[in-house]
Amino acid sequence: MIVYLRLIKESFTFAMNALRNNKLRTLLSLLGVTIGIFSIIAVLTAVDSLDRKIRSDISGLDNRSIFLFKYCFGPSEVPDWKIDQFPHVTFDEYNYIKNSVNGVEAVCYQFFTKNENIKYEEKTASSVDIKPCTYEFINIEKLDFDKGRFFNEQESNSGRNCIILGNEIASLLFENQNPIDKEIRLYGQKFIVIGVLKKVGERMVSFGSNPDNTVYVPMNKIRSMFGDNNELFTPIIIIRPSENVNLEDIKGELIQKLRVKRGLKSGQVDTFFVNILKGATDQIDAIITQMNIMGWIIAGFSLLVGGFGIANIMFVSVKERTNLIGIQKSLGAKNKFILFQFLFESVILCIIGGIIGLLIVWLLAMLLTNLLDFEFILSFSNIAIGTGLSIFVGIISGILPAISASRLDPVEAIRSGM
């Protein structure tokens, strides 16, 4: 063990000497490894950060959630003009599904609507996302409260004029005041604030809204004001299945029950779409995987070039130290000692290049996080991947020069250096 520790120390010394004595040549060779490691780890860091952000954005929703309405999340075989003629899901259908479909934890009725202005005294919050929904919404999407609460079943059914504010809306309208029990104006009517959400921050994916810029009002209040067939609103039924229920089974039951409810005959197409959130998250996973593969391919070429550069350094190093190798062998150094000496030197050079690449990624991640308000994180797993790749490239690049050095004849080696 002590012999190998000394061997690593000597290899490190030789590597440092190569850096000092042949700065330009070594720098150009290390540049390939540095660019390769930088490329792959930068791509992995960007993709991991994007993946983490997307999953954080949709973490409030169970990925088993089902969205039932007239439109499809993805591509459809039904032409768009025909989809536009489909009827909207109704409040009656929401009650029917809630009372007749098995294996369901919660069913919520919600409107997608255009943004509106909200006023409190002289202050106005513009372009606010309004989310009319039934009381079950809190059981489907995770909402954390800073103050107050969500409206209950009685308030939802009676259509009480209450409202829950997103954090940015509350901060804009009330600043340092306590918004609870204050009256704000929406759609020309007064609503009493009963809850304020905790700040969420920017979201890349939120399936309709960012809670910070959203307000939630009882569905029946909006229905009493505008009716059920207003063009301003697109109704949707959100369903949260039980944990032990097969999604395809419940999807089939939903299709069957709603077809019967709508009186659709055999052969007629469904006039609605059952969208499962898991399908959307699976698409995200596929995109993330493709991005990772492209990153590996691009970085692979850089690492290949870097590997050739390191191999060139090592062949030159073997030639320059031929005499020294002959002396070491004449003094009893074994072939594997010489092989490991050059192999370790190659690995150390690649690790140096890899560390520089990782350092550049870390600095760039810090800079972009501050500039873009998007958190780039260089994870420990990516650092481990970068280090492992550096070692791998070092072994591959150094193995042939190391073998050639270990097989030198000691007499010929000494003579060549005289």
C-alpha positions in Angstrom: 0.0 0.0 0.0 2.8 2.4 0.9 4.5 1.7 -2.5 1.3 2.6 -4.4 0.8 5.8 -2.3 4.4 6.8 -3.2 3.6 5.9 -6.8 0.6 8.2 -6.8 2.7 11.0 -5.2 5.4 10.6 -7.9 2.8 10.5 -10.6 1.2 13.7 -9.3 4.7 15.3 -9.2 5.3 14.3 -12.8 1.9 15.7 -13.8 2.6 19.0 -12.1 6.0 19.1 -13.8 4.3 18.5 -17.2 2.0 21.5 -16.4 4.9 23.7 -15.4 7.4 22.7 -18.1 5.1 22.5 -21.1 2.4 25.0 -20.1 1.0 25.7 -23.6 1.0 22.1 -24.8 -0.5 20.8 -21.6 -3.0 23.6 -21.5 -4.3 22.9 -25.0 -4.5 19.2 -24.3 -6.4 19.8 -21.0 -8.7 22.2 -22.7 -10.4 19.3 -24.5 -11.1 17.5 -21.3 -12.2 20.7 -19.6 -14.6 21.5 -22.4 -15.9 17.9 -22.5 -16.6 17.8 -18.8 -18.0 21.3 -18.8 -20.3 20.4 -21.7 -21.8 17.3 -20.2 -22.1 18.6 -16.6 -23.5 21.9 -17.8 -26.2 20.1 -19.8 -26.9 17.7 -16.9 -27.1 20.5 -14.5 -29.4 22.6 -16.7 -31.7 19.5 -17.4 -31.7 18.5 -13.7 -32.5 22.0 -12.6 -35.3 22.2 -15.2 -36.6 18.8 -14.2 -36.5 19.8 -10.5 -38.4 23.1 -11.2 -41.1 21.4 -13.3 -41.7 18.7 -10.7 -41.8 21.4 -8.0 -44.4 23.3 -10.0 -46.6 20.3 -10.3 -46.0 18.9 -6.9 -49.2 20.4 -5.6 -51.2 18.1 -7.9 -51.2 14.3 -7.6 -49.9 13.0 -10.9 -52.8 10.6 -10.9 -55.3 13.5 -11.1 -57.8 13.3 -14.0 -59.0 16.4 -15.9 -62.4 15.8 -17.6 -63.5 18.5 -20.1 -64.1 19.1 -23.8 -60.4 19.5 -24.7 -57.4 17.2 -24.9 -54.0 17.9 -23.3 -52.2 16.3 -26.2 -52.7 15.5 -29.8 -56.1 14.0 -30.7 -57.5 12.1 -33.7 -60.6 14.2 -33.5 -60.3 17.4 -35.6 -60.3 20.7 -33.9 -63.4 22.0 -35.6 -65.3 19.0 -34.2 -63.9 19.4 -30.7 -65.1 23.0 -30.7 -68.6 21.7 -31.2 -68.4 19.5 -28.1 -70.6 20.6 -25.1 -68.9 21.7 -21.9 -69.0 19.5 -18.8 -71.8 20.7 -16.5 -72.3 21.1 -12.8 -75.0 18.4 -13.0 -72.4 16.0 -14.6 -70.0 16.9 -11.8 -72.6 15.9 -9.2 -73.4 12.8 -11.2 -69.7 11.7 -11.3 -69.2 12.5 -7.6 -72.1 10.3 -6.6 -71.8 7.4 -9.1 -68.1 6.7 -9.9 -66.3 4.3 -7.5 -62.7 4.6 -6.3 -62.7 8.4 -6.1 -61.3 10.4 -3.2 -62.4 13.9 -4.4 -64.2 15.5 -7.4 -64.0 19.2 -8.0 -65.8 21.5 -10.5 -63.8 24.5 -11.7 -63.9 27.3 -14.3 -61.0 28.4 -16.5 -61.6 32.1 -17.1 -59.9 35.2 -18.3 -57.9 37.4 -16.0 -59.6 40.3 -14.1 -58.8 43.3 -12.0 -59.3 43.3 -8.2 -59.7 46.4 -6.1 -59.2 47.3 -2.5 -60.0 50.9 -1.7 -57.7 52.9 -4.1 -55.4 50.0 -5.0 -55.8 47.7 -7.9 -54.3 44.4 -8.8 -54.3 43.9 -12.5 -54.6 40.8 -14.6 -55.4 38.5 -11.7 -56.1 34.8 -12.4 -59.6 34.1 -11.1 -60.3 30.5 -10.2 -63.9 29.7 -9.4 -64.1 26.2 -7.9 -66.0 23.9 -5.5 -64.8 23.2 -2.0 -63.1 19.9 -3.0 -60.3 21.8 -4.8 -58.3 22.0 -1.6 -58.3 18.1 -1.5 -56.9 17.9 -5.0 -54.3 20.7 -5.3 -52.0 21.3 -2.3 -52.3 24.9 -1.1 -50.3 26.2 1.9 -51.8 29.1 3.8 -50.1 32.1 5.3 -53.3 33.3 7.0 -56.8 32.0 7.2 -58.3 29.1 5.4 -60.1 27.7 2.3 -63.9 28.0 2.0 -65.8 25.0 3.4 -68.6 22.9 1.9 -71.4 25.1 3.2 -69.8 28.3 1.9 -69.2 26.6 -1.4 -72.7 25.3 -1.8 -74.4 28.5 -0.7 -72.2 30.6 -2.9 -70.9 32.9 -0.1 -69.1 36.0 -1.3 -65.7 34.9 0.1 -62.3 34.8 -1.5 -58.8 33.4 -1.0 -55.9 35.6 -2.2 -52.6 34.5 -3.7 -49.6 36.0 -1.8 -48.6 38.5 -4.5 -52.2 39.8 -4.7 -52.4 40.2 -0.9 -49.1 42.0 -0.7 -50.0 44.4 -3.5 -53.4 45.3 -2.2 -52.8 45.2 1.6 -49.0 45.6 2.0 -48.5 45.3 5.8 -52.2 45.1 6.7 -53.9 41.9 7.7 -56.2 41.1 4.7 -58.5 38.7 6.7 -62.1 39.9 6.9 -61.3 42.8 4.6 -63.6 43.5 1.6 -62.3 43.6 -2.0 -64.2 44.2 -5.2 -64.3 41.7 -8.1 -66.8 41.6 -10.9 -68.3 44.7 -9.4 -69.2 42.9 -6.2 -67.8 42.8 -2.7 -65.9 39.6 -1.5 -64.7 39.0 2.0 -61.1 37.7 2.3 -60.9 34.5 4.4 -57.5 33.2 3.4 -54.1 34.2 2.1 -51.7 31.6 0.5 -48.0 31.3 1.2 -45.6 32.5 -1.5 -44.8 29.9 -4.1 -42.5 31.8 -6.5 -42.3 31.6 -10.3 -43.5 28.4 -11.9 -42.7 27.0 -15.3 -45.6 24.5 -15.2 -48.7 25.1 -13.2 -51.5 23.7 -15.4 -53.4 27.0 -15.6 -52.1 29.4 -13.0 -49.5 30.4 -10.5 -51.1 30.5 -7.0 -49.2 33.7 -6.1 -51.2 35.6 -8.8 -54.5 33.6 -8.3 -57.6 34.1 -6.3 -60.1 31.4 -5.4 -63.9 32.0 -5.1 -66.8 29.6 -4.6 -68.1 28.2 -7.8 -71.8 28.7 -6.9 -71.2 32.4 -6.3 -69.9 32.8 -9.9 -72.7 30.6 -11.3 -75.3 32.7 -9.6 -73.7 35.8 -11.2 -73.1 34.6 -14.7 -75.0 31.4 -15.1 -73.6 28.1 -16.5 -73.3 28.9 -20.2 -71.2 32.0 -20.2 -68.6 32.2 -22.9 -66.1 33.7 -20.4 -65.7 30.4 -18.6 -64.5 26.9 -19.6 -65.7 24.3 -17.1 -63.6 21.3 -16.1 -64.1 18.5 -13.7 -61.0 17.4 -11.7 -60.9 13.9 -10.2 -58.5 12.5 -7.7 -58.7 8.7 -7.7 -58.0 6.6 -4.6 -54.5 5.3 -4.3 -55.3 1.6 -4.8 -57.4 2.2 -8.0 -56.1 1.4 -11.4 -56.1 4.6 -13.6 -57.2 2.8 -16.7 -60.1 1.2 -14.9 -61.4 4.5 -13.5 -60.9 6.1 -16.9 -63.0 3.4 -18.5 -65.7 3.8 -15.9 -65.7 7.6 -16.4 -66.1 7.2 -20.1 -68.9 4.7 -19.8 -70.8 6.7 -17.2 -70.5 10.0 -19.0 -71.5 8.5 -22.4 -74.6 7.1 -20.7 -75.3 10.5 -19.0 -75.0 12.3 -22.4 -77.0 9.6 -24.3 -74.2 8.8 -26.7 -74.9 5.8 -28.9 -72.6 3.0 -29.9 -70.3 4.2 -32.7 -70.5 7.9 -31.7 -67.3 9.5 -30.6 -66.8 10.7 -27.1 -67.8 14.3 -26.8 -65.2 14.9 -24.0 -61.7 13.9 -23.1 -60.4 12.2 -20.0 -56.9 13.6 -19.5 -54.7 11.9 -16.9 -51.9 14.2 -15.4 -49.6 11.2 -15.3 -49.6 11.2 -19.1 -48.3 14.8 -19.1 -45.6 14.0 -16.6 -44.6 11.0 -18.7 -44.2 13.3 -21.7 -42.0 15.6 -19.5 -39.9 12.6 -18.5 -39.5 11.7 -22.2 -38.4 15.2 -23.1 -35.9 15.3 -20.2 -34.5 11.9 -21.2 -34.0 13.1 -24.8 -32.3 16.3 -23.6 -29.9 14.2 -21.5 -29.1 11.9 -24.4 -28.4 14.9 -26.7 -26.1 16.4 -24.0 -24.2 13.1 -23.7 -23.7 12.9 -27.5 -22.5 16.5 -27.8 -20.2 16.2 -24.8 -19.0 12.8 -26.0 -17.2 14.4 -29.0 -15.5 16.9 -26.8 -14.3 14.2 -24.4 -13.1 12.2 -27.4 -11.0 15.2 -28.6 -9.8 15.7 -25.0 -8.8 12.1 -24.7 -6.7 12.3 -27.8 -5.0 15.4 -26.4 -4.1 13.6 -23.1 -2.9 10.5 -25.0 -0.6 12.8 -27.1 0.8 14.3 -23.9 1.5 10.9 -22.4 3.2 9.6 -25.5 5.4 12.7 -25.5 6.1 12.2 -21.8 7.1 8.6 -22.4 9.5 9.6 -25.1 11.0 12.4 -22.9 11.5 10.1 -20.0 12.7 7.0 -21.8 16.2 7.2 -20.2 14.6 7.5 -16.7 12.4 4.5 -17.4 15.5 2.5 -18.3 17.2 3.5 -15.1 14.1 2.6 -13.0 13.9 -0.8 -14.7 17.7 -1.5 -14.2 17.2 -0.7 -10.5 14.5 -3.4 -10.3 11.2 -1.5 -11.1 8.6 -3.9 -12.4 6.6 -3.4 -15.6 3.4 -2.8 -13.6 5.1 -0.1 -11.6 6.0 1.8 -14.8 2.5 1.2 -16.2 0.7 2.5 -13.1 3.1 5.5 -12.9 2.1 6.8 -16.4 -1.5 5.7 -16.0 -1.9 7.6 -12.7 -0.2 10.6 -14.4 -2.8 10.5 -17.2 -5.7 10.2 -14.7 -4.4 13.1 -12.6 -4.1 15.3 -15.7 -7.7 14.5 -16.6 -9.0 15.1 -13.1 -7.3 18.5 -13.2 -9.1 19.3 -16.4 -12.4 17.9 -15.0 -12.1 20.0 -11.8 -11.6 23.1 -14.0 -14.7 22.2 -16.0 -16.8 21.6 -12.8 -15.6 24.9 -11.4 -16.7 26.7 -14.5 -20.1 25.0 -14.3 -20.5 26.0 -10.7 -19.6 29.6 -11.3 -21.9 29.8 -14.3 -24.7 28.2 -12.3 -24.3 30.8 -9.5 -24.2 33.6 -12.0 -27.3 32.5 -13.9 -29.2 31.8 -10.7 -28.8 35.4 -9.7 -29.5 36.9 -13.1 -32.5 34.8 -14.2 -34.3 34.2 -11.0 -34.1 30.4 -11.8 -32.2 28.1 -9.5 -29.4 26.2 -11.2 -28.0 23.5 -8.8 -24.8 21.6 -9.4 -25.8 18.4 -7.6 -23.4 16.0 -5.9 -24.4 13.3 -8.4 -23.3 15.5 -11.3 -20.0 16.3 -9.5 -19.6 12.5 -9.1 -20.4 11.9 -12.8 -17.9 14.6 -13.8 -15.1 13.1 -11.6 -15.9 9.6 -12.8 -15.8 10.7 -16.4 -12.4 12.4 -15.8 -11.0 9.2 -14.3 -12.4 7.1 -17.2 -11.0 9.4 -19.9 -7.7 9.4 -18.0 -7.5 5.6 -18.0 -8.5 5.2 -21.7 -6.2 8.0 -22.8 -3.2 6.8 -20.7 -3.4 3.0 -21.1 -1.6 2.7 -24.5 1.3 5.1 -23.5 1.6 3.4 -20.2 1.7 -0.1 -21.8 4.4 1.1 -24.3 6.5 2.6 -21.4 6.2 -0.6 -19.3 7.4 -2.8 -22.2 10.6 -0.7 -23.0 13.8 -2.7 -22.8 15.9 -1.1 -20.0 19.2 -1.3 -22.0 17.7 0.2 -25.1 15.9 2.8 -23.0 19.1 3.9 -21.3 21.0 4.1 -24.6 18.3 6.1 -26.3 18.6 8.8 -23.7 22.4 9.1 -24.0 
